[in-house]
Amino acid sequence: MPARLCVMSFDFECVSDTKWVNPNPGSFDRKVFGQNKPSADPAAMRVRDQKQASLTDAHYISHNCELLRRLRWCIENGPTFWPAHQHVHKAPGDDRSFAFGVPPWHRDGSVNSLGIPDQRCVEPPMPGFELPVDYDSKAGFNCKKCQQWVPIQPRPYENGIEPEDWWWCLTCRKNKPKLTAKQKQILEESKTLKDIRMWTKP
C-alpha cells in the first residue's frame, strides 16, 4: 500500500504591537537584597546619559564635596549615624550640588542610578590580572636549530636544567625526532653520572 503524505497548513497572525512585561517585577531584588529596589526608567536614563556628556570638572568637584560634607555630618553626629556610608542618605544638604542635581541614593538609602556620574579614570587592574607586555617587532631570537627568526620575547628557563629545544622554533619542536626507549634510558642514566675530574683535583 503506497504511503500517503498528509500536509497540514497553519495560518499565523503576526502581531507587531506585542509588549513583553515582566510578570514578577522585583523578584531579583527580593531574592538578593530582601526588598524591592526602585529601578530607573529607560527614558530617564537616556536623559541622564545626555547630561553626562556635558559634565565638567566643576560638576565632579561639587559632587564629591557635597558627598564628603554629608559623610562628615554622619561622623560628627555620633554612633546613631555610624557607619557613615550606610547613613549618608539621612544627612542634610543641598541636592543641587550633585552632578545631576539629584542625590545618588533614594530616600530609603538604595542606589539611585540617575544620580551617579561615570568614572573619569580607569582603575588599574588588580595584581596578577595585568595584560601581557605589548608586542614588540624587534623582540625575539634565532632558532638554534634552523636559525629562523622567532618573534617571541626571549626568557630564560627557570625550572632546572634547560631543555635542548628551549631556544628552538615551533616548527623544529614539532619535527623533533622522538627518542627510543633505549635512548631515553641512556639519557636518564647520564643524568646520574658525575664528572671524574671532580675527584682528581690536585
C-alpha positions as CSV (number, residue, x, y, z in Angstrom):
1,M,0.0,0.0,0.0
2,P,1.6,3.3,-1.0
3,A,2.4,5.7,1.7
4,R,0.2,8.8,2.0
5,L,1.6,12.2,2.7
6,C,-0.5,14.3,5.0
7,V,0.1,18.1,4.7
8,M,-1.3,20.4,7.3
9,S,-1.4,24.1,6.9
10,F,-1.4,26.7,9.7
11,D,-2.2,30.3,9.4
12,F,-0.1,32.5,11.7
13,E,-1.1,36.0,12.6
14,C,1.9,38.4,13.1
15,V,1.3,40.8,16.0
16,S,3.6,43.7,15.8
17,D,2.5,45.6,18.9
18,T,3.3,42.8,21.3
19,K,4.5,44.1,24.7
20,W,6.7,42.0,26.8
21,V,6.0,42.6,30.5
22,N,7.9,41.0,33.5
23,P,5.2,39.0,35.3
24,N,7.2,39.1,38.5
25,P,8.9,42.5,38.8
26,G,11.4,43.0,41.6
27,S,12.0,39.2,42.1
28,F,15.7,39.6,41.7
29,D,16.0,42.4,44.3
30,R,13.8,40.5,46.7
31,K,15.9,37.4,46.3
32,V,19.3,39.1,46.6
33,F,18.6,42.1,48.8
34,G,15.4,41.0,50.6
35,Q,13.4,44.0,49.4
36,N,12.2,45.7,46.3
37,K,14.5,48.4,44.9
38,P,13.2,51.1,42.6
39,S,14.7,51.0,39.1
40,A,15.3,53.9,36.8
41,D,13.0,54.5,33.8
42,P,14.8,53.9,30.5
43,A,13.7,57.3,29.2
44,A,15.1,59.0,32.4
45,M,18.4,57.1,31.9
46,R,18.7,58.4,28.3
47,V,18.3,61.9,29.7
48,R,20.9,61.2,32.3
49,D,23.4,59.9,29.6
50,Q,22.9,63.1,27.7
51,K,23.7,65.2,30.8
52,Q,26.8,63.0,31.4
53,A,28.3,64.2,28.1
54,S,28.2,67.8,29.3
55,L,29.7,67.3,32.8
56,T,32.8,69.3,33.6
57,D,35.5,69.2,36.3
58,A,33.4,71.7,38.3
59,H,30.4,69.3,38.4
60,Y,32.6,66.5,39.7
61,I,34.3,68.6,42.3
62,S,30.9,69.9,43.5
63,H,29.5,66.3,43.6
64,N,32.4,65.0,45.6
65,C,32.4,67.9,48.0
66,E,28.7,67.5,48.8
67,L,29.2,63.8,49.3
68,L,32.1,64.4,51.7
69,R,30.1,67.0,53.6
70,R,27.3,64.6,54.2
71,L,29.7,61.8,55.3
72,R,31.3,64.3,57.7
73,W,27.9,65.2,59.1
74,C,27.2,61.5,59.8
75,I,30.6,61.1,61.5
76,E,30.2,64.1,63.7
77,N,26.6,63.3,64.8
78,G,27.5,60.2,66.8
79,P,27.1,56.4,66.7
80,T,23.5,56.7,65.5
81,F,24.8,57.5,62.1
82,W,27.7,55.1,62.0
83,P,28.9,53.7,59.8
84,A,28.6,56.9,57.8
85,H,28.4,55.4,54.3
86,Q,25.3,53.4,55.4
87,H,23.5,56.5,56.8
88,V,24.7,59.2,54.4
89,H,21.3,59.4,52.8
90,K,20.0,60.8,56.2
91,A,22.4,63.7,56.2
92,P,21.0,67.2,55.3
93,G,22.4,69.1,52.4
94,D,21.8,70.7,49.0
95,D,20.8,68.1,46.4
96,R,21.5,70.7,43.6
97,S,25.3,70.3,44.4
98,F,25.3,66.8,43.0
99,A,26.4,66.3,39.4
100,F,22.9,65.6,38.0
101,G,21.0,67.7,40.6
102,V,19.7,64.6,42.4
103,P,21.4,62.6,45.1
104,P,23.0,59.2,44.2
105,W,20.5,57.4,46.6
106,H,16.8,57.2,47.2
107,R,15.1,58.2,50.5
108,D,15.4,54.6,51.8
109,G,19.2,54.6,51.1
110,S,19.0,52.4,48.0
111,V,21.1,53.3,45.0
112,N,19.8,55.9,42.6
113,S,21.4,55.3,39.2
114,L,20.1,58.6,37.9
115,G,22.4,60.4,40.3
116,I,25.7,58.6,39.8
117,P,28.2,60.1,37.3
118,D,30.5,57.9,35.3
119,Q,34.1,57.4,36.5
120,R,36.5,59.8,34.9
121,C,39.6,57.5,35.1
122,V,40.1,53.8,34.6
123,E,41.2,51.9,37.7
124,P,44.4,49.8,37.3
125,P,44.0,46.1,37.2
126,M,44.5,44.0,40.3
127,P,47.9,42.4,40.8
128,G,48.0,39.2,38.7
129,F,45.4,40.4,36.2
130,E,47.7,42.7,34.2
131,L,47.7,42.4,30.4
132,P,50.8,40.8,28.7
133,V,53.6,43.0,27.6
134,D,52.8,44.9,24.4
135,Y,54.1,43.2,21.2
136,D,57.5,44.4,20.1
137,S,58.5,43.5,16.5
138,K,62.2,43.7,17.5
139,A,61.9,41.3,20.4
140,G,62.8,37.7,19.6
141,F,65.6,35.3,18.9
142,N,67.1,33.0,16.3
143,C,66.2,29.3,16.4
144,K,69.4,27.4,17.5
145,K,68.5,24.6,15.1
146,C,67.4,26.3,11.8
147,Q,68.4,29.9,12.6
148,Q,65.0,31.2,11.7
149,W,63.7,34.3,13.5
150,V,61.3,33.6,16.3
151,P,59.2,36.8,17.2
152,I,58.7,35.9,20.8
153,Q,60.1,37.7,23.9
154,P,63.1,35.6,25.0
155,R,63.1,34.5,28.6
156,P,65.4,32.1,30.5
157,Y,64.3,28.7,31.6
158,E,63.6,28.7,35.3
159,N,62.8,25.0,36.2
160,G,66.1,23.3,36.5
161,I,68.1,22.0,33.5
162,E,67.3,23.9,30.3
163,P,65.7,21.6,27.7
164,E,67.5,21.1,24.4
165,D,64.6,22.6,22.4
166,W,64.1,25.6,24.6
167,W,65.5,28.0,22.0
168,W,64.0,26.2,19.0
169,C,61.2,27.5,16.8
170,L,57.8,25.8,16.9
171,T,58.4,24.0,13.6
172,C,61.7,22.4,14.8
173,R,59.9,21.4,18.0
174,K,57.1,19.7,16.1
175,N,59.6,17.9,13.8
176,K,61.9,16.8,16.6
177,P,62.6,13.1,16.3
178,K,61.2,11.1,19.3
179,L,63.7,9.1,21.4
180,T,63.6,5.4,21.5
181,A,63.2,3.6,24.8
182,K,66.9,2.8,24.8
183,Q,67.9,6.4,24.2
184,K,65.6,7.6,27.0
185,Q,67.3,5.1,29.3
186,I,70.8,6.2,28.4
187,L,69.7,9.9,28.8
188,E,68.3,9.2,32.3
189,E,71.4,7.3,33.3
190,S,73.7,10.1,32.1
191,K,72.0,12.5,34.5
192,T,73.2,10.4,37.4
193,L,76.8,10.2,36.3
194,K,79.4,12.6,37.8
195,D,82.4,14.0,36.1
196,I,85.5,12.0,37.2
197,R,87.6,15.2,37.1
198,M,85.9,16.4,40.2
199,W,87.5,13.5,42.2
200,T,91.0,14.1,40.7
201,K,91.6,17.7,41.6
202,P,95.1,18.5,42.7
